[in-house]
Amino acid sequence: MSIEYLSDADAQRQPGLRMVYVKGVPSPWGEAAKGILHHKGIAVSATYLDVTSDAQAAWTGGLRSAPIAVYNDEAPIGGWREILMLAERLAPTPSLLPADPQTQERVLLLSHLLCGENGLGWVRRVQAIDAGLRGEGGFPKPVAEYLGNKYGFSADSARNATARVVELLALCTEQLTQQARAESPYLVGDSLSAADFYCAAFMGLFAPLPSEQCAMHPRTRAAFETLDAATAAALDPILLRHRDHLYNTAMALPLSL
């Protein structure tokens, strides 16, 4: 997907939907949002996050973590669920939330377990911070220190991170395995849902797409590829097959970073 990134000032002046993304890094929160907006055909003006810019903070409501969405004169939003609901409102079809209430609840629960606090992305980030601080791969130490301070890294969170990562990878594996038995390629039910986008995007934290599809800095790639033995064992091939299916059918390649 080719995204034209504007200057911060130009993006601010645009009508409609403006998105702020991390530069040069396939942050799964941002990549999932890109995929959802692409699939729905929603026009977007994009710019890069600049945590040092007071001018950007002024028009994005002081939010300092991407993705950030600003639609017309509405209040800026930054949560995965809020961005999803905005996308559903702007383009109700194709919907990524099942009409059946119980199935929709399942989609939102799985999405939270991937995107939310103490979810898969959260604890995988803890793993990468911990490895970087110990000089054993993961994020470069200055990045690890910055992210650790920003997201409240602690020794306790590091001790529990791998067990939580393994638990959540196993949950997704079991869900996809059950779905495969029912001859469905999707994470929930028999149709594409928001949870599919999140699951596909977050696999990039464990097994990044190849460089011709995702051209990122080698040190970032190395950080994402740092896996301890338990995490590597939990990364079932069905998770990567699902990721590839989503990128080939509903998202867009190469990634636009």
N, C-alpha and C positions, 0 to 999 in steps of 0.2 A: 504494500500500500504506500503510495507516494503522498506524503503530507507536505504542504507548503507551510513552512514555519515563518511567521511574521515577527517583526520586532515587537517588543512589549507594548510600545506606544501605538503601533498600528493595530495590534490585536485588540487593544482596549477600545479603539474607535469603531471596531466592526459591529454591525448588528447581529442578531441571532446568537448562536452558540459559540462561545470561545472556550478553548481547552488549554490548560497549562500542563505540560509534560516534563519529565526529567530528560535531560539531554544526554544522548550517547549511551544510555543504559536501558535494557529491556525490563524496566520495572513491571512486574506482572499486574499490578493494579492499573497502571497506565495502559499496558498492552491489551488487557481484557477490555478496558473502556474503548480503546481504538477499534478492537474487533467488533464490539457490540454496535458502535456507531457506524462502522463500515457496513455491517450486515443489514442494518436498518436504512442505510442510505441517507443518513443525517449529515447535512452540510456543517462543516466545522472550520473555524479560524483557530489556528494553533500557534502557541508560543512556548518558549522554554522557561522552566522554573529558574528564578534567580533569588536565592535566599538572602542575598545582600541588598536587594532592591526595595527601598521603602515605597517607591512609586508603584511597583507591582503589588506589594502588600496592600497598598491603599485600595486598588480596584478589585483585588481578590479577597477582600474582607480579612486581611491579616493571616490567611492560611499560608503555611510554609511547607506543606507536603503535597506533592503531586500524586495523582491528577487532581486538578481543580477545574470545575465547570462554572461558567458564568453565562446565563441565558438572558439576553436583553437587559432589563433593569432589575431582574430578580436577584435575591441575595446569593452570593457565591456558595458553592457546596463542594465538599471534598470527600465524603464517604462513598464507599463502593455502592451501598444500597441507594443512597440519594441520587447518585449519577445514573444508576440503572433505572430508577423510577422516573427520572427526568427523560431518559431515552424512551421509555415506554410511553410517556405522555406526548413527546414530540412525534413519535412514529409508532402508533399502536399496533400497526401491522408491518412486518411480522412480529407478533408478540413473543417474548422470551420468558414469559411467566404463564404456566398452564392455567386454563380456566377453572379446572377442578380445584377446590380449596385445599384439599389434603395433598394433592400433588404439588401445588404451588408452595405450600408450607415446606414440603420436602426439598424443593429446589432452593428456597431461601435459607433453610437450615444448612444444607451442604455448602451453599455459597458463603455463609457466615463462617463455617469451619475452614474454609479456604482463605477468606479475605480478612476476617475479623480479628480482634484482639485475641491472642493465644491461638489463633488459627495457623494453618500451614505456612503461609507467608511470614507471619510474625515469628514463629519459632525457628523457621529456616534462617531468617535474618539473625536471630540470636546465635545460631550455630556458626554463621559466617563471621559475626563479630567476635565470638569467643576464639575461633581459630586464628583470626587476624591478631588479636591481642596476645596470643600465645606464640605467634610466629610460626604457625603450622598451616599455612594456606589461608583460605578465607579472604576477607577484605584486607587490603593494605592497612597497616597499622593506623595511619592518620585517619583513614575513612572509618575504620573500626571504632576508633576513639570518638569521632564525631557522631556516628550513629548510635554508639553506646550511650552517650550523654543525651542524645535527642530522644531515645526510646526507652530509657530507664533500664539499661542492661545491668544485671547483677550476677554474682556467682551462683545464687540460687536458680535464677532463670536458665543459666548455662547448664547446670547439672540436670535439669529436667527437660531440656530442649530436645535431645535426641529421642527420648522415649515418646514424647509428644509427636515428633515428626513421623516416627515409625507407626504410631497409632493412626495418624491421619492418612498416611499413604496406604496403610492396610485397609482403612475404611473405603477409600476411593477404589482400591483394587477390587475389593469384594463387591462394591456397588457395580462396577463395570463388568465384573465376571458374571454376576446375576443377570445383568442386562444382556450380555452376549448370549446367555442361555435362552433368553427370550427373543433373540435375534434383533436386538436393538443396538445401534452403535452409540446411543446417547446415555448420559449419566442417569437421567430420570425419565421414565416413561418411554413413549414412542416418538417423541419429537424433540427438536433442538430447544435447549433452554439456557438461561443465563449461567447456570452451573457449569455447563459444558465449556463456555468461554473462560470462566475462572480456572477450571481444572487444567485446561490446555495451557493457559498463560503461566500458571504457577509451576508447571513442570520445567519451565525455563530456568528456574532457580536450582535445579538438580542436573538437568541435561540440556544445555542451551542448544538451540537450533544451529545448524552448521553455518560457517562464516558467510557463505554466499547468500544465505537467507537472513542472517542476523549479524551484521558487521559491527562488532563491539570491540573495545580495547582488549588486548590479550590478557591484561591483569584482571579485568572484570570477568572475562570468560573463565580464567583460572579460579577465581573466587567462587563462581557458581559451580564449578566442577569439583570443588573440594568436598569429598564425601567420606565420612567415617564408615567403618565396615557395616554397622547395623543399618545405616541409612541406605548404603549401596544395595544391601540385600533386600530392602523393602521397596526399592524402585522397580516394581514389576514391569515387564515389557508391555503389558496391556495399557499402562498409563501413557507410555510414549506412542503407542499405536493410536490411542484416542487423541492425543495432542496432534499428531500428524494428520489425522482425519479432519480435525477441526480447522487446522490451518489450510488444508487443501480444499475444503468445501465451503467454509463460512467466514474465515478470517482472510487475511491478505498477506502475500509474500512478494518481495522481501519486506522485513520489518523496516519501518521508517523511524529512525532514531535521531 
